[in-house]
C-alpha cells in the first residue's frame, strides 16, 4: 500500500510477570515511508508456520503507526522452549514466520482520510540461519561525563566482536525518538565495508551502571544490521 515494512522476530521476549520467554513478532514501518503528521491504521496478522499441519498459526492485531509510534506491540506466538523441542514448527534448524497486512487506512492531521495506494500482494522471503552466536562484551567508561556537550551525539571508541567493528552512540538528553531520557545505540562501523556485504543479526544488551548499588540498568533487543542501520 505504498509503505515499506519490517517484520521483527524477538526470540526471547518476556512478558511482565512471566518467567518463560516467548518467541514474539511485531510489525515495523520504515520511517522513510511515513509522512509527518499522518497516522497509518493497520490491520495485520502475525504467524508462524506449522509444517505438520501445513498451515500458519498466529493472531490478528491492529496498530496506529506514526513518527512517534513505529513499533507495534509484541505478539507472543509460542514459548521458546516449546519451539526448540517442536518438530512441527522447527524443521532442519529453520522456522518460518509471516505477516499478512489485511487493511490500511491513513488519516491526516485534519482528520481527513488519505487515499491509500493499492497494490497486489507481495511475498518476500528472508532466510536467516545461525549455528551459534558469537559472544562479546565492551565497557565504555566516561570519566568526564558532566564536562561533555550533553546536547549532541557522543561516540565511543571502536571495538570488535565477531569479526565486525562496532561503536556505541549516546544522546545524553535523548534524540527525536526519546526526548526525556538518555539514549544508547549500537552501530556497525561503516568503514568496515568488507564485513558489511552481508546482513548480521545481533542480540544485545545495552546497560548503564548504577555505581552506588553496583547494579546495571539494562535493555535487551535484537536487530538485523545493514551498512547504516542501528539498533537501540
Rosetta constraint file for C-alpha pairs under 8 A:
AtomPair CA 1 CA 104 HARMONIC 7.38 0.50
AtomPair CA 1 CA 116 HARMONIC 6.13 0.50
AtomPair CA 1 CA 117 HARMONIC 4.77 0.50
AtomPair CA 1 CA 118 HARMONIC 5.12 0.50
AtomPair CA 1 CA 119 HARMONIC 5.70 0.50
AtomPair CA 2 CA 33 HARMONIC 7.82 0.50
AtomPair CA 2 CA 116 HARMONIC 7.27 0.50
AtomPair CA 2 CA 117 HARMONIC 5.46 0.50
AtomPair CA 2 CA 118 HARMONIC 7.49 0.50
AtomPair CA 2 CA 119 HARMONIC 7.72 0.50
AtomPair CA 3 CA 29 HARMONIC 7.07 0.50
AtomPair CA 3 CA 30 HARMONIC 7.38 0.50
AtomPair CA 3 CA 33 HARMONIC 5.46 0.50
AtomPair CA 3 CA 34 HARMONIC 7.30 0.50
AtomPair CA 4 CA 29 HARMONIC 5.87 0.50
AtomPair CA 4 CA 30 HARMONIC 5.36 0.50
AtomPair CA 4 CA 33 HARMONIC 6.14 0.50
AtomPair CA 5 CA 27 HARMONIC 7.20 0.50
AtomPair CA 5 CA 28 HARMONIC 5.69 0.50
AtomPair CA 5 CA 29 HARMONIC 4.27 0.50
AtomPair CA 5 CA 30 HARMONIC 5.52 0.50
AtomPair CA 6 CA 27 HARMONIC 6.08 0.50
AtomPair CA 6 CA 28 HARMONIC 5.01 0.50
AtomPair CA 6 CA 29 HARMONIC 6.04 0.50
AtomPair CA 6 CA 30 HARMONIC 7.04 0.50
AtomPair CA 7 CA 25 HARMONIC 7.09 0.50
AtomPair CA 7 CA 26 HARMONIC 6.16 0.50
AtomPair CA 7 CA 27 HARMONIC 5.03 0.50
AtomPair CA 7 CA 28 HARMONIC 6.33 0.50
AtomPair CA 7 CA 98 HARMONIC 7.75 0.50
AtomPair CA 7 CA 99 HARMONIC 6.97 0.50
AtomPair CA 8 CA 25 HARMONIC 5.60 0.50
AtomPair CA 8 CA 26 HARMONIC 5.33 0.50
AtomPair CA 8 CA 27 HARMONIC 6.27 0.50
AtomPair CA 8 CA 28 HARMONIC 7.23 0.50
AtomPair CA 8 CA 223 HARMONIC 7.83 0.50
AtomPair CA 9 CA 23 HARMONIC 7.19 0.50
AtomPair CA 9 CA 24 HARMONIC 5.94 0.50
AtomPair CA 9 CA 25 HARMONIC 4.74 0.50
AtomPair CA 9 CA 26 HARMONIC 6.83 0.50
AtomPair CA 10 CA 23 HARMONIC 5.76 0.50
AtomPair CA 10 CA 24 HARMONIC 5.05 0.50
AtomPair CA 10 CA 25 HARMONIC 6.02 0.50
AtomPair CA 10 CA 221 HARMONIC 7.55 0.50
AtomPair CA 10 CA 222 HARMONIC 6.73 0.50
AtomPair CA 11 CA 21 HARMONIC 7.99 0.50
AtomPair CA 11 CA 22 HARMONIC 6.72 0.50
AtomPair CA 11 CA 23 HARMONIC 4.46 0.50
AtomPair CA 11 CA 24 HARMONIC 6.39 0.50
AtomPair CA 11 CA 80 HARMONIC 7.03 0.50
AtomPair CA 12 CA 21 HARMONIC 5.05 0.50
AtomPair CA 12 CA 22 HARMONIC 5.54 0.50
AtomPair CA 12 CA 23 HARMONIC 5.73 0.50
AtomPair CA 12 CA 24 HARMONIC 7.62 0.50
AtomPair CA 12 CA 80 HARMONIC 6.85 0.50
AtomPair CA 13 CA 21 HARMONIC 5.26 0.50
AtomPair CA 13 CA 22 HARMONIC 5.06 0.50
AtomPair CA 13 CA 23 HARMONIC 6.06 0.50
AtomPair CA 13 CA 24 HARMONIC 6.16 0.50
AtomPair CA 13 CA 76 HARMONIC 7.66 0.50
AtomPair CA 14 CA 18 HARMONIC 6.42 0.50
AtomPair CA 14 CA 19 HARMONIC 7.13 0.50
AtomPair CA 14 CA 20 HARMONIC 6.72 0.50
AtomPair CA 14 CA 21 HARMONIC 4.75 0.50
AtomPair CA 14 CA 22 HARMONIC 6.18 0.50
AtomPair CA 15 CA 19 HARMONIC 7.93 0.50
AtomPair CA 15 CA 21 HARMONIC 7.51 0.50
AtomPair CA 15 CA 22 HARMONIC 7.98 0.50
AtomPair CA 20 CA 79 HARMONIC 6.86 0.50
AtomPair CA 20 CA 80 HARMONIC 7.75 0.50
AtomPair CA 21 CA 79 HARMONIC 6.08 0.50
AtomPair CA 21 CA 80 HARMONIC 5.88 0.50
AtomPair CA 21 CA 81 HARMONIC 7.98 0.50
AtomPair CA 22 CA 76 HARMONIC 5.84 0.50
AtomPair CA 22 CA 77 HARMONIC 6.94 0.50
AtomPair CA 22 CA 78 HARMONIC 5.66 0.50
AtomPair CA 22 CA 79 HARMONIC 4.17 0.50
AtomPair CA 22 CA 80 HARMONIC 4.95 0.50
AtomPair CA 23 CA 76 HARMONIC 5.94 0.50
AtomPair CA 23 CA 77 HARMONIC 5.93 0.50
AtomPair CA 23 CA 78 HARMONIC 5.54 0.50
AtomPair CA 23 CA 79 HARMONIC 6.00 0.50
AtomPair CA 23 CA 80 HARMONIC 5.48 0.50
AtomPair CA 24 CA 74 HARMONIC 5.88 0.50
AtomPair CA 24 CA 75 HARMONIC 5.19 0.50
AtomPair CA 24 CA 76 HARMONIC 4.21 0.50
AtomPair CA 24 CA 77 HARMONIC 5.53 0.50
AtomPair CA 24 CA 78 HARMONIC 7.37 0.50
AtomPair CA 25 CA 46 HARMONIC 6.65 0.50
AtomPair CA 25 CA 74 HARMONIC 5.64 0.50
AtomPair CA 25 CA 75 HARMONIC 5.42 0.50
AtomPair CA 25 CA 76 HARMONIC 6.72 0.50
AtomPair CA 25 CA 77 HARMONIC 7.42 0.50
AtomPair CA 26 CA 46 HARMONIC 7.46 0.50
AtomPair CA 26 CA 71 HARMONIC 6.94 0.50
AtomPair CA 26 CA 72 HARMONIC 5.53 0.50
AtomPair CA 26 CA 73 HARMONIC 6.19 0.50
AtomPair CA 26 CA 74 HARMONIC 5.03 0.50
AtomPair CA 26 CA 75 HARMONIC 6.34 0.50
AtomPair CA 27 CA 71 HARMONIC 6.28 0.50
AtomPair CA 27 CA 72 HARMONIC 5.45 0.50
AtomPair CA 27 CA 99 HARMONIC 7.81 0.50
AtomPair CA 28 CA 70 HARMONIC 5.82 0.50
AtomPair CA 28 CA 71 HARMONIC 4.97 0.50
AtomPair CA 28 CA 72 HARMONIC 6.44 0.50
AtomPair CA 29 CA 33 HARMONIC 7.47 0.50
AtomPair CA 29 CA 34 HARMONIC 7.56 0.50
AtomPair CA 29 CA 65 HARMONIC 7.65 0.50
AtomPair CA 29 CA 70 HARMONIC 6.27 0.50
AtomPair CA 29 CA 71 HARMONIC 7.53 0.50
AtomPair CA 30 CA 34 HARMONIC 6.90 0.50
AtomPair CA 30 CA 70 HARMONIC 7.97 0.50
AtomPair CA 31 CA 67 HARMONIC 7.01 0.50
AtomPair CA 31 CA 70 HARMONIC 7.41 0.50
AtomPair CA 34 CA 38 HARMONIC 7.39 0.50
AtomPair CA 34 CA 66 HARMONIC 7.01 0.50
AtomPair CA 34 CA 67 HARMONIC 7.14 0.50
AtomPair CA 36 CA 66 HARMONIC 7.60 0.50
AtomPair CA 36 CA 67 HARMONIC 6.61 0.50
AtomPair CA 37 CA 66 HARMONIC 7.30 0.50
AtomPair CA 37 CA 67 HARMONIC 7.63 0.50
AtomPair CA 37 CA 108 HARMONIC 6.26 0.50
AtomPair CA 37 CA 109 HARMONIC 5.62 0.50
AtomPair CA 38 CA 66 HARMONIC 6.41 0.50
AtomPair CA 38 CA 106 HARMONIC 6.67 0.50
AtomPair CA 38 CA 107 HARMONIC 5.68 0.50
AtomPair CA 38 CA 108 HARMONIC 4.64 0.50
AtomPair CA 38 CA 109 HARMONIC 6.31 0.50
AtomPair CA 39 CA 64 HARMONIC 6.29 0.50
AtomPair CA 39 CA 65 HARMONIC 5.64 0.50
AtomPair CA 39 CA 66 HARMONIC 4.99 0.50
AtomPair CA 39 CA 106 HARMONIC 5.58 0.50
AtomPair CA 39 CA 107 HARMONIC 5.36 0.50
AtomPair CA 39 CA 108 HARMONIC 6.59 0.50
AtomPair CA 40 CA 64 HARMONIC 5.52 0.50
AtomPair CA 40 CA 65 HARMONIC 4.96 0.50
AtomPair CA 40 CA 66 HARMONIC 6.42 0.50
AtomPair CA 40 CA 104 HARMONIC 6.76 0.50
AtomPair CA 40 CA 105 HARMONIC 5.97 0.50
AtomPair CA 40 CA 106 HARMONIC 4.56 0.50
AtomPair CA 40 CA 107 HARMONIC 6.76 0.50
AtomPair CA 41 CA 62 HARMONIC 7.35 0.50
AtomPair CA 41 CA 63 HARMONIC 6.01 0.50
AtomPair CA 41 CA 64 HARMONIC 4.53 0.50
AtomPair CA 41 CA 65 HARMONIC 6.43 0.50
AtomPair CA 41 CA 104 HARMONIC 5.60 0.50
AtomPair CA 41 CA 105 HARMONIC 5.05 0.50
AtomPair CA 41 CA 106 HARMONIC 5.92 0.50
AtomPair CA 41 CA 107 HARMONIC 7.97 0.50
AtomPair CA 42 CA 62 HARMONIC 5.61 0.50
AtomPair CA 42 CA 63 HARMONIC 5.55 0.50
AtomPair CA 42 CA 64 HARMONIC 6.33 0.50
AtomPair CA 42 CA 65 HARMONIC 7.61 0.50
AtomPair CA 42 CA 101 HARMONIC 7.21 0.50
AtomPair CA 42 CA 102 HARMONIC 7.62 0.50
AtomPair CA 42 CA 103 HARMONIC 5.82 0.50
AtomPair CA 42 CA 104 HARMONIC 4.64 0.50
AtomPair CA 42 CA 105 HARMONIC 6.64 0.50
AtomPair CA 43 CA 60 HARMONIC 7.47 0.50
AtomPair CA 43 CA 61 HARMONIC 5.94 0.50
AtomPair CA 43 CA 62 HARMONIC 4.50 0.50
AtomPair CA 43 CA 63 HARMONIC 6.85 0.50
AtomPair CA 43 CA 101 HARMONIC 6.15 0.50
AtomPair CA 43 CA 102 HARMONIC 5.42 0.50
AtomPair CA 43 CA 103 HARMONIC 5.04 0.50
AtomPair CA 43 CA 104 HARMONIC 6.45 0.50
AtomPair CA 44 CA 60 HARMONIC 5.84 0.50
AtomPair CA 44 CA 61 HARMONIC 5.48 0.50
AtomPair CA 44 CA 62 HARMONIC 6.27 0.50
AtomPair CA 44 CA 99 HARMONIC 6.85 0.50
AtomPair CA 44 CA 100 HARMONIC 5.50 0.50
AtomPair CA 44 CA 101 HARMONIC 4.22 0.50
AtomPair CA 44 CA 102 HARMONIC 5.07 0.50
AtomPair CA 44 CA 103 HARMONIC 6.94 0.50
AtomPair CA 45 CA 58 HARMONIC 6.81 0.50
AtomPair CA 45 CA 59 HARMONIC 5.58 0.50
AtomPair CA 45 CA 60 HARMONIC 4.26 0.50
AtomPair CA 45 CA 61 HARMONIC 5.95 0.50
AtomPair CA 45 CA 99 HARMONIC 5.55 0.50
AtomPair CA 45 CA 100 HARMONIC 5.18 0.50
AtomPair CA 45 CA 101 HARMONIC 6.50 0.50
AtomPair CA 45 CA 102 HARMONIC 7.34 0.50
AtomPair CA 46 CA 58 HARMONIC 5.46 0.50
AtomPair CA 46 CA 59 HARMONIC 5.68 0.50
AtomPair CA 46 CA 60 HARMONIC 6.52 0.50
AtomPair CA 46 CA 61 HARMONIC 7.63 0.50
AtomPair CA 46 CA 75 HARMONIC 7.65 0.50
AtomPair CA 46 CA 97 HARMONIC 7.71 0.50
AtomPair CA 46 CA 98 HARMONIC 5.93 0.50
AtomPair CA 46 CA 99 HARMONIC 4.63 0.50
AtomPair CA 46 CA 100 HARMONIC 6.75 0.50
AtomPair CA 47 CA 56 HARMONIC 5.84 0.50
AtomPair CA 47 CA 57 HARMONIC 5.16 0.50
AtomPair CA 47 CA 58 HARMONIC 3.82 0.50
AtomPair CA 47 CA 59 HARMONIC 6.47 0.50
AtomPair CA 47 CA 77 HARMONIC 7.21 0.50
AtomPair CA 47 CA 97 HARMONIC 5.79 0.50
AtomPair CA 47 CA 98 HARMONIC 5.25 0.50
AtomPair CA 47 CA 99 HARMONIC 6.34 0.50
AtomPair CA 48 CA 56 HARMONIC 5.49 0.50
AtomPair CA 48 CA 57 HARMONIC 5.41 0.50
AtomPair CA 48 CA 58 HARMONIC 6.20 0.50
AtomPair CA 48 CA 77 HARMONIC 7.42 0.50
AtomPair CA 48 CA 89 HARMONIC 7.35 0.50
AtomPair CA 48 CA 95 HARMONIC 7.58 0.50
AtomPair CA 48 CA 96 HARMONIC 5.79 0.50
AtomPair CA 48 CA 97 HARMONIC 4.45 0.50
AtomPair CA 48 CA 98 HARMONIC 6.20 0.50
AtomPair CA 49 CA 54 HARMONIC 7.34 0.50
AtomPair CA 49 CA 55 HARMONIC 5.86 0.50
AtomPair CA 49 CA 56 HARMONIC 4.26 0.50
AtomPair CA 49 CA 57 HARMONIC 6.13 0.50
AtomPair CA 49 CA 89 HARMONIC 6.18 0.50
AtomPair CA 49 CA 95 HARMONIC 7.18 0.50
AtomPair CA 49 CA 96 HARMONIC 5.38 0.50
AtomPair CA 49 CA 97 HARMONIC 6.26 0.50
AtomPair CA 49 CA 98 HARMONIC 7.74 0.50
AtomPair CA 50 CA 54 HARMONIC 5.72 0.50
AtomPair CA 50 CA 55 HARMONIC 5.46 0.50
AtomPair CA 50 CA 56 HARMONIC 5.82 0.50
AtomPair CA 50 CA 57 HARMONIC 6.76 0.50
AtomPair CA 50 CA 88 HARMONIC 5.33 0.50
AtomPair CA 50 CA 89 HARMONIC 4.96 0.50
AtomPair CA 51 CA 55 HARMONIC 6.93 0.50
AtomPair CA 51 CA 88 HARMONIC 5.10 0.50
AtomPair CA 51 CA 89 HARMONIC 6.02 0.50
AtomPair CA 51 CA 91 HARMONIC 7.73 0.50
AtomPair CA 52 CA 87 HARMONIC 7.91 0.50
AtomPair CA 52 CA 88 HARMONIC 5.03 0.50
AtomPair CA 52 CA 89 HARMONIC 7.84 0.50
AtomPair CA 53 CA 88 HARMONIC 7.79 0.50
AtomPair CA 58 CA 77 HARMONIC 6.44 0.50
AtomPair CA 59 CA 75 HARMONIC 7.77 0.50
AtomPair CA 59 CA 77 HARMONIC 7.86 0.50
AtomPair CA 63 CA 72 HARMONIC 6.01 0.50
AtomPair CA 63 CA 73 HARMONIC 7.89 0.50
AtomPair CA 64 CA 69 HARMONIC 7.43 0.50
AtomPair CA 64 CA 72 HARMONIC 7.99 0.50
AtomPair CA 65 CA 69 HARMONIC 5.24 0.50
AtomPair CA 65 CA 70 HARMONIC 5.58 0.50
AtomPair CA 65 CA 71 HARMONIC 7.42 0.50
AtomPair CA 65 CA 72 HARMONIC 7.61 0.50
AtomPair CA 66 CA 70 HARMONIC 6.08 0.50
AtomPair CA 68 CA 177 HARMONIC 6.54 0.50
AtomPair CA 78 CA 82 HARMONIC 6.88 0.50
AtomPair CA 78 CA 83 HARMONIC 6.52 0.50
AtomPair CA 79 CA 83 HARMONIC 6.31 0.50
AtomPair CA 80 CA 84 HARMONIC 6.26 0.50
AtomPair CA 81 CA 85 HARMONIC 6.39 0.50
AtomPair CA 82 CA 86 HARMONIC 6.08 0.50
AtomPair CA 83 CA 89 HARMONIC 6.47 0.50
AtomPair CA 83 CA 90 HARMONIC 6.59 0.50
AtomPair CA 84 CA 90 HARMONIC 6.81 0.50
AtomPair CA 85 CA 90 HARMONIC 7.85 0.50
AtomPair CA 86 CA 90 HARMONIC 5.79 0.50
AtomPair CA 87 CA 91 HARMONIC 6.03 0.50
AtomPair CA 89 CA 95 HARMONIC 5.88 0.50
AtomPair CA 89 CA 96 HARMONIC 7.66 0.50
AtomPair CA 90 CA 94 HARMONIC 5.49 0.50
AtomPair CA 90 CA 95 HARMONIC 4.96 0.50
AtomPair CA 91 CA 95 HARMONIC 6.43 0.50
AtomPair CA 93 CA 129 HARMONIC 7.64 0.50
AtomPair CA 94 CA 129 HARMONIC 7.00 0.50
AtomPair CA 104 CA 116 HARMONIC 7.42 0.50
AtomPair CA 105 CA 113 HARMONIC 7.50 0.50
AtomPair CA 105 CA 114 HARMONIC 7.43 0.50
AtomPair CA 105 CA 116 HARMONIC 6.83 0.50
AtomPair CA 106 CA 113 HARMONIC 5.99 0.50
AtomPair CA 106 CA 114 HARMONIC 5.25 0.50
AtomPair CA 106 CA 115 HARMONIC 7.40 0.50
AtomPair CA 106 CA 116 HARMONIC 6.93 0.50
AtomPair CA 107 CA 111 HARMONIC 5.56 0.50
AtomPair CA 107 CA 112 HARMONIC 5.50 0.50
AtomPair CA 107 CA 113 HARMONIC 4.68 0.50
AtomPair CA 107 CA 114 HARMONIC 5.57 0.50
AtomPair CA 108 CA 112 HARMONIC 5.39 0.50
AtomPair CA 108 CA 113 HARMONIC 6.51 0.50
AtomPair CA 108 CA 114 HARMONIC 6.67 0.50
AtomPair CA 134 CA 161 HARMONIC 7.67 0.50
AtomPair CA 134 CA 162 HARMONIC 5.69 0.50
AtomPair CA 135 CA 161 HARMONIC 7.33 0.50
AtomPair CA 135 CA 162 HARMONIC 7.30 0.50
AtomPair CA 136 CA 161 HARMONIC 5.65 0.50
AtomPair CA 136 CA 162 HARMONIC 7.53 0.50
AtomPair CA 137 CA 161 HARMONIC 7.72 0.50
AtomPair CA 138 CA 159 HARMONIC 7.33 0.50
AtomPair CA 140 CA 156 HARMONIC 6.84 0.50
AtomPair CA 144 CA 148 HARMONIC 6.74 0.50
AtomPair CA 146 CA 150 HARMONIC 7.76 0.50
AtomPair CA 150 CA 171 HARMONIC 7.41 0.50
AtomPair CA 150 CA 172 HARMONIC 5.36 0.50
AtomPair CA 150 CA 173 HARMONIC 6.43 0.50
AtomPair CA 151 CA 171 HARMONIC 7.30 0.50
AtomPair CA 151 CA 172 HARMONIC 6.78 0.50
AtomPair CA 151 CA 173 HARMONIC 6.18 0.50
AtomPair CA 152 CA 171 HARMONIC 6.39 0.50
AtomPair CA 152 CA 172 HARMONIC 7.54 0.50
AtomPair CA 153 CA 169 HARMONIC 6.90 0.50
AtomPair CA 153 CA 170 HARMONIC 5.81 0.50
AtomPair CA 153 CA 171 HARMONIC 5.06 0.50
AtomPair CA 153 CA 172 HARMONIC 7.62 0.50
AtomPair CA 154 CA 169 HARMONIC 5.80 0.50
AtomPair CA 154 CA 170 HARMONIC 5.16 0.50
AtomPair CA 154 CA 171 HARMONIC 6.50 0.50
AtomPair CA 155 CA 167 HARMONIC 6.93 0.50
AtomPair CA 155 CA 168 HARMONIC 5.95 0.50
AtomPair CA 155 CA 169 HARMONIC 4.65 0.50
AtomPair CA 155 CA 170 HARMONIC 6.39 0.50
AtomPair CA 156 CA 167 HARMONIC 5.66 0.50
AtomPair CA 156 CA 168 HARMONIC 5.24 0.50
AtomPair CA 156 CA 169 HARMONIC 6.39 0.50
AtomPair CA 157 CA 167 HARMONIC 6.22 0.50
AtomPair CA 157 CA 168 HARMONIC 7.79 0.50
AtomPair CA 158 CA 165 HARMONIC 6.42 0.50
AtomPair CA 158 CA 166 HARMONIC 5.58 0.50
AtomPair CA 158 CA 167 HARMONIC 4.79 0.50
AtomPair CA 158 CA 168 HARMONIC 7.96 0.50
AtomPair CA 158 CA 189 HARMONIC 7.51 0.50
AtomPair CA 159 CA 165 HARMONIC 5.55 0.50
AtomPair CA 159 CA 166 HARMONIC 5.43 0.50
AtomPair CA 159 CA 167 HARMONIC 6.22 0.50
AtomPair CA 160 CA 164 HARMONIC 5.52 0.50
AtomPair CA 160 CA 165 HARMONIC 4.34 0.50
AtomPair CA 160 CA 166 HARMONIC 5.99 0.50
AtomPair CA 161 CA 165 HARMONIC 6.49 0.50
AtomPair CA 161 CA 166 HARMONIC 7.44 0.50
AtomPair CA 163 CA 195 HARMONIC 7.68 0.50
AtomPair CA 164 CA 188 HARMONIC 7.36 0.50
AtomPair CA 164 CA 189 HARMONIC 7.85 0.50
AtomPair CA 164 CA 192 HARMONIC 7.49 0.50
AtomPair CA 164 CA 195 HARMONIC 6.27 0.50
AtomPair CA 165 CA 188 HARMONIC 6.13 0.50
AtomPair CA 165 CA 189 HARMONIC 5.40 0.50
AtomPair CA 165 CA 192 HARMONIC 6.74 0.50
AtomPair CA 166 CA 186 HARMONIC 7.12 0.50
AtomPair CA 166 CA 187 HARMONIC 5.67 0.50
AtomPair CA 166 CA 188 HARMONIC 4.44 0.50
AtomPair CA 166 CA 189 HARMONIC 5.03 0.50
AtomPair CA 167 CA 186 HARMONIC 6.13 0.50
AtomPair CA 167 CA 187 HARMONIC 5.48 0.50
AtomPair CA 167 CA 188 HARMONIC 6.51 0.50
AtomPair CA 167 CA 189 HARMONIC 6.61 0.50
AtomPair CA 168 CA 184 HARMONIC 6.94 0.50
AtomPair CA 168 CA 185 HARMONIC 5.69 0.50
AtomPair CA 168 CA 186 HARMONIC 4.79 0.50
AtomPair CA 168 CA 187 HARMONIC 6.18 0.50
AtomPair CA 169 CA 184 HARMONIC 5.80 0.50
AtomPair CA 169 CA 185 HARMONIC 4.98 0.50
AtomPair CA 169 CA 186 HARMONIC 6.26 0.50
AtomPair CA 169 CA 187 HARMONIC 7.09 0.50
AtomPair CA 170 CA 182 HARMONIC 7.33 0.50
AtomPair CA 170 CA 183 HARMONIC 5.67 0.50
AtomPair CA 170 CA 184 HARMONIC 4.67 0.50
AtomPair CA 170 CA 185 HARMONIC 6.32 0.50
AtomPair CA 171 CA 175 HARMONIC 6.15 0.50
AtomPair CA 171 CA 182 HARMONIC 5.85 0.50
AtomPair CA 171 CA 183 HARMONIC 5.14 0.50
AtomPair CA 171 CA 184 HARMONIC 6.65 0.50
AtomPair CA 172 CA 181 HARMONIC 7.37 0.50
AtomPair CA 172 CA 182 HARMONIC 4.60 0.50
AtomPair CA 172 CA 183 HARMONIC 6.45 0.50
AtomPair CA 173 CA 179 HARMONIC 6.53 0.50
AtomPair CA 173 CA 180 HARMONIC 6.54 0.50
AtomPair CA 173 CA 181 HARMONIC 5.77 0.50
AtomPair CA 173 CA 182 HARMONIC 5.19 0.50
AtomPair CA 173 CA 183 HARMONIC 7.42 0.50
AtomPair CA 174 CA 178 HARMONIC 5.11 0.50
AtomPair CA 174 CA 179 HARMONIC 4.53 0.50
AtomPair CA 174 CA 180 HARMONIC 5.95 0.50
AtomPair CA 174 CA 181 HARMONIC 5.16 0.50
AtomPair CA 174 CA 182 HARMONIC 4.87 0.50
AtomPair CA 174 CA 183 HARMONIC 5.18 0.50
AtomPair CA 175 CA 179 HARMONIC 5.36 0.50
AtomPair CA 175 CA 183 HARMONIC 7.12 0.50
AtomPair CA 178 CA 182 HARMONIC 7.93 0.50
AtomPair CA 178 CA 183 HARMONIC 7.14 0.50
AtomPair CA 183 CA 232 HARMONIC 7.62 0.50
AtomPair CA 184 CA 206 HARMONIC 7.11 0.50
AtomPair CA 184 CA 232 HARMONIC 6.08 0.50
AtomPair CA 185 CA 206 HARMONIC 7.97 0.50
AtomPair CA 185 CA 230 HARMONIC 6.68 0.50
AtomPair CA 185 CA 231 HARMONIC 5.73 0.50
AtomPair CA 185 CA 232 HARMONIC 4.38 0.50
AtomPair CA 186 CA 230 HARMONIC 5.92 0.50
AtomPair CA 186 CA 231 HARMONIC 5.50 0.50
AtomPair CA 186 CA 232 HARMONIC 6.35 0.50
AtomPair CA 187 CA 228 HARMONIC 7.74 0.50
AtomPair CA 187 CA 229 HARMONIC 7.06 0.50
AtomPair CA 187 CA 230 HARMONIC 5.01 0.50
AtomPair CA 187 CA 231 HARMONIC 6.92 0.50
AtomPair CA 188 CA 225 HARMONIC 7.42 0.50
AtomPair CA 188 CA 227 HARMONIC 7.05 0.50
AtomPair CA 188 CA 228 HARMONIC 7.34 0.50
AtomPair CA 188 CA 229 HARMONIC 7.72 0.50
AtomPair CA 188 CA 230 HARMONIC 7.28 0.50
AtomPair CA 190 CA 196 HARMONIC 7.57 0.50
AtomPair CA 190 CA 227 HARMONIC 5.83 0.50
AtomPair CA 190 CA 228 HARMONIC 6.59 0.50
AtomPair CA 192 CA 196 HARMONIC 6.75 0.50
AtomPair CA 193 CA 197 HARMONIC 6.79 0.50
AtomPair CA 193 CA 227 HARMONIC 7.80 0.50
AtomPair CA 196 CA 200 HARMONIC 7.98 0.50
AtomPair CA 196 CA 226 HARMONIC 6.68 0.50
AtomPair CA 196 CA 227 HARMONIC 5.65 0.50
AtomPair CA 197 CA 227 HARMONIC 7.92 0.50
AtomPair CA 198 CA 226 HARMONIC 7.55 0.50
AtomPair CA 199 CA 224 HARMONIC 6.48 0.50
AtomPair CA 199 CA 225 HARMONIC 5.68 0.50
AtomPair CA 199 CA 226 HARMONIC 5.52 0.50
AtomPair CA 200 CA 224 HARMONIC 5.55 0.50
AtomPair CA 200 CA 225 HARMONIC 5.18 0.50
AtomPair CA 200 CA 226 HARMONIC 7.14 0.50
AtomPair CA 201 CA 222 HARMONIC 7.28 0.50
AtomPair CA 201 CA 223 HARMONIC 5.78 0.50
AtomPair CA 201 CA 224 HARMONIC 4.46 0.50
AtomPair CA 201 CA 225 HARMONIC 6.27 0.50
AtomPair CA 202 CA 222 HARMONIC 5.50 0.50
AtomPair CA 202 CA 223 HARMONIC 5.60 0.50
AtomPair CA 202 CA 224 HARMONIC 6.50 0.50
AtomPair CA 202 CA 225 HARMONIC 7.62 0.50
AtomPair CA 203 CA 220 HARMONIC 7.32 0.50
AtomPair CA 203 CA 221 HARMONIC 5.83 0.50
AtomPair CA 203 CA 222 HARMONIC 4.21 0.50
AtomPair CA 203 CA 223 HARMONIC 6.73 0.50
AtomPair CA 204 CA 220 HARMONIC 5.59 0.50
AtomPair CA 204 CA 221 HARMONIC 5.69 0.50
AtomPair CA 204 CA 222 HARMONIC 6.12 0.50
AtomPair CA 205 CA 218 HARMONIC 6.43 0.50
AtomPair CA 205 CA 219 HARMONIC 5.58 0.50
AtomPair CA 205 CA 220 HARMONIC 4.25 0.50
AtomPair CA 205 CA 221 HARMONIC 6.64 0.50
AtomPair CA 206 CA 218 HARMONIC 5.70 0.50
AtomPair CA 206 CA 219 HARMONIC 5.53 0.50
AtomPair CA 206 CA 220 HARMONIC 6.44 0.50
AtomPair CA 207 CA 216 HARMONIC 5.99 0.50
AtomPair CA 207 CA 217 HARMONIC 5.37 0.50
AtomPair CA 207 CA 218 HARMONIC 4.15 0.50
AtomPair CA 207 CA 219 HARMONIC 6.37 0.50
AtomPair CA 208 CA 216 HARMONIC 5.59 0.50
AtomPair CA 208 CA 217 HARMONIC 5.38 0.50
AtomPair CA 208 CA 218 HARMONIC 6.65 0.50
AtomPair CA 209 CA 214 HARMONIC 6.85 0.50
AtomPair CA 209 CA 215 HARMONIC 5.91 0.50
AtomPair CA 209 CA 216 HARMONIC 4.45 0.50
AtomPair CA 209 CA 217 HARMONIC 6.32 0.50
AtomPair CA 210 CA 214 HARMONIC 5.54 0.50
AtomPair CA 210 CA 215 HARMONIC 5.18 0.50
AtomPair CA 210 CA 216 HARMONIC 5.75 0.50
AtomPair CA 210 CA 217 HARMONIC 7.03 0.50
AtomPair CA 211 CA 215 HARMONIC 7.02 0.50
AtomPair CA 221 CA 231 HARMONIC 7.92 0.50
AtomPair CA 221 CA 232 HARMONIC 7.68 0.50
AtomPair CA 222 CA 231 HARMONIC 7.40 0.50
AtomPair CA 223 CA 230 HARMONIC 7.97 0.50
AtomPair CA 223 CA 231 HARMONIC 6.05 0.50
AtomPair CA 225 CA 229 HARMONIC 5.56 0.50
AtomPair CA 225 CA 230 HARMONIC 6.57 0.50
AtomPair CA 225 CA 231 HARMONIC 7.83 0.50
